[in-house]
């Protein structure tokens, strides 16, 4: 079975926290390829990826803030991403720490209502 493009239609987000995960490379056919594009083509509506080498501590802080704002506070994806960026930026003003992550794809993604909110 070829798992190159495993369907990800049920995923709302793929979060790639490795360094340079949004960087493109040239393939054998000179087509630009990237992990971000592969996950979007596989059906994930949204991808968070790093544009350059990511400081481990700053990346961890960003992820904790991002998931708190998105999953606990239930902010829309773009707002959660923005608030996480601002939170990291407050503690680490150098852009090297707060600017490497980018949001790609369907940035309007929202979570549905929690089961107990019906």
Secondary structure by P-SEA (a helix, b strand, c coil): ccccccccccccbbbbccccccbbbbccccccccaaaaaaaacccbbbbbcccccaaaaaaaaaaaaaacccccccaaaaaaaaaaaaaaaccccccccccccccccccccccccccc
